[in-house]
Amino acid sequence: MKVTNTQLLITFTVVIAVLSFGARLLPHLPNFTPIGALALFAGAYLAKKHWWGLFVPLFIMFVSDLFIGFYDVKLMAVVYGSFLLYALIGRVLPKQNPLLVLGGALGGAVFFYLATNFAVWMFSPWYEKSVEGLMLSYTLALPFFRATLLGDLLFTGMFFGAYEFAKAYLFKTKPSLVSS
C-alpha cells in the first residue's frame, strides 16, 4: 500500500496531537509541554491548505483542560490566543529553513511569556497594579519562561525533524530541513 503525503501528514499530526494531549495530563515541569510546537507544526503544515489546522492545538488544549480543570476565563483566553499566534507564525514560516523554524518557536515562547504574565498581572489580585508589580510578575515567571522556551525548542525540533525525515524515508527525497 502506497502512503500519500496527505496520509502521512494527517497521521503524523494525530500522533503528535495525542502525545501533546498526554504530555499535558502526565506530571511534567510547569510549562514544559509540546503544545507550542504542535501549534507551530499545525500552522506550518496544515493551516496553509486547511484553515482548521490553526485550531488543532486549541482543540488539544480544550480537551486536556476538561481533565485538568479550567481557570479564569480571561487568563485562558490569553493562553489560547497565544497558542493561536504560534499557529499563525507557523503558517507564514518557510518550513525548509530550520533556523527560521526555531526562530518561530523562540518568538512564540517570548510572546507567550509576555502576554500571559501581563494577563496574570492585569487580571489577578497577586500583583500591585504598577510598573513594579508588572516587573515582579515578569521576574517571578522567568523559571516558567525557561521551561516554555526549552520545551518549545526541543519539541519543535523533534516534530519538524521527525516529519521531514519520515517524508524523506517514505518518499525517497531529501529532507527539506537539511540545507543544500
Secondary structure, DSSP 4 states (H G I P E B T S, - for coil): -PPPHHHHHHHHHHHHHHHHHHHHHS---TT-SSHHHHHHHIIIIITTT-GGGGGHHHHHHHHHHHHH----HHHHHHHHHHHHHHHHHHHHS-TT-HHHHHHHHHHHHHHHHHHHHHHHHHHSTTS-SSHHHHHHHHHHTHHHHHHHHHHHHHHHHHHHHHHHHHHHHHHT---TTS--
